[in-house]
Amino acid sequence: MQELKAIEVSAHEIKKASTNHDIFDIIKNRWSARAFAQRPIAKKSLEALIEAASWSPSSMNEQPWRYMLAINGTEEFDKMVRCLTPGNQIWAQHAAVMILSTAEMHHSNGHANAYAFYDTGAANQTLLIQAAGMGILGHLMGGFDSEKTVNEFNIPDSQKAVVFIALGYPTEPDQLPEPFKTREMAPRSRKPLEEIVTFL
Ligand SMILES: Cc1cc2nc3c(=O)[nH]c(=O)nc-3n(C[C@H](O)[C@H](O)[C@H](O)COP(=O)(O)O)c2cc1C
């Protein structure tokens, strides 16, 4: 059994979800960080994250999720950063790893897979939860240039780009420019249960 590592950034205690019920720590400790330490993520850890993602449920077990990973310091990483919106580039350029998450939009029988995005989102969340348990935080980004991404990374017609994911070990937010620094220290919030659930 893998030991769960706490995220050792004191200022980020405020980011831990404050819940009314007894929710597992691994869920409470996942959040979308923007301040990343200059610490690489081992290849084995990256493989573990993708393997965790692969154990997500999917419609007809089609597993439509596909991933491209690039390590900070490589040309491929910079290429991914350049696909992001300017606001995302500011902080995401300091991530240890950038992931491009795409979805295979067709079943193996050739029919359109209406659940491809849904399933890929589920896999991404599994990846983020596994990462949180390993002391690594990920930040999903829908803010990117789709056309540029498809061209730069030769995404086949059968696939769609879903999100980029910036990954890294968290650090104190001192290095972040505003407004990101303030956001990095603000508590997280959620809609009350009454707004999202109906017990029939
Ligand atoms: C599909 C999707 C797209 C997102 N795109 C961006 C983005 O482009 N830039 C960004 O800073 N955050 C982005 N986020 C992160 C959300 O803003 C974040 O998950 C939300 O505010 C809740 O915060 P938490 O993840 O820390 O709980 C995105 C999240 C999702 C699920």
The ligand as an SDF file (V2000), in Angstrom:
LIG
                    3D

 31 33  0  0  0  0  0  0  0  0999 V2000
  -12.5580   21.7280  -17.8600 C   0  0  0  0  0  0  0  0  0  0  0  0
  -11.8000   22.6840  -16.9600 C   0  0  0  0  0  0  0  0  0  0  0  0
  -11.1370   23.7550  -17.5150 C   0  0  0  0  0  0  0  0  0  0  0  0
  -10.4050   24.6340  -16.7080 C   0  0  0  0  0  0  0  0  0  0  0  0
   -9.6840   25.6420  -17.2950 N   0  0  0  0  0  0  0  0  0  0  0  0
   -8.9100   26.4360  -16.5440 C   0  0  0  0  0  0  0  0  0  0  0  0
   -8.0750   27.4220  -17.1600 C   0  0  0  0  0  0  0  0  0  0  0  0
   -7.9980   27.5480  -18.3900 O   0  0  0  0  0  0  0  0  0  0  0  0
   -7.3100   28.1880  -16.3410 N   0  0  0  0  0  0  0  0  0  0  0  0
   -7.3270   28.0610  -14.9740 C   0  0  0  0  0  0  0  0  0  0  0  0
   -6.6100   28.7930  -14.2990 O   0  0  0  0  0  0  0  0  0  0  0  0
   -8.0970   27.1230  -14.3710 N   0  0  0  0  0  0  0  0  0  0  0  0
   -8.8890   26.3030  -15.1140 C   0  0  0  0  0  0  0  0  0  0  0  0
   -9.6320   25.3110  -14.5090 N   0  0  0  0  0  0  0  0  0  0  0  0
   -9.5590   25.1110  -13.0440 C   0  0  0  0  0  0  0  0  0  0  0  0
  -10.8220   25.5780  -12.3390 C   0  0  0  0  0  0  0  0  0  0  0  0
  -10.8990   26.9770  -12.3460 O   0  0  0  0  0  0  0  0  0  0  0  0
  -10.8330   24.9900  -10.9100 C   0  0  0  0  0  0  0  0  0  0  0  0
  -10.9090   23.5890  -10.9660 O   0  0  0  0  0  0  0  0  0  0  0  0
  -12.0160   25.5210  -10.0830 C   0  0  0  0  0  0  0  0  0  0  0  0
  -11.8960   26.9080   -9.8840 O   0  0  0  0  0  0  0  0  0  0  0  0
  -12.1280   24.8440   -8.7350 C   0  0  0  0  0  0  0  0  0  0  0  0
  -10.9430   24.9850   -8.0050 O   0  0  0  0  0  0  0  0  0  0  0  0
  -10.1990   23.7090   -7.3610 P   0  0  0  0  0  0  0  0  0  0  0  0
   -9.8640   22.7840   -8.5050 O   0  0  0  0  0  0  0  0  0  0  0  0
   -8.9720   24.2820   -6.7180 O   0  0  0  0  0  0  0  0  0  0  0  0
  -11.1320   23.0890   -6.3940 O   0  0  0  0  0  0  0  0  0  0  0  0
  -10.3750   24.4380  -15.3010 C   0  0  0  0  0  0  0  0  0  0  0  0
  -11.0520   23.3440  -14.7500 C   0  0  0  0  0  0  0  0  0  0  0  0
  -11.7440   22.4720  -15.5630 C   0  0  0  0  0  0  0  0  0  0  0  0
  -12.4350   21.2860  -14.9450 C   0  0  0  0  0  0  0  0  0  0  0  0
  1  2  1  0
  2  3  1  0
  2 30  2  0
  3  4  2  0
  4  5  1  0
  4 28  1  0
  5  6  2  0
  6  7  1  0
  6 13  1  0
  7  8  2  0
  7  9  1  0
  9 10  1  0
 10 11  2  0
 10 12  1  0
 12 13  2  0
 13 14  1  0
 14 15  1  0
 14 28  1  0
 15 16  1  0
 16 17  1  0
 16 18  1  0
 18 19  1  0
 18 20  1  0
 20 21  1  0
 20 22  1  0
 22 23  1  0
 23 24  1  0
 24 25  2  0
 24 26  1  0
 24 27  1  0
 28 29  2  0
 29 30  1  0
 30 31  1  0
M  END
$$$$
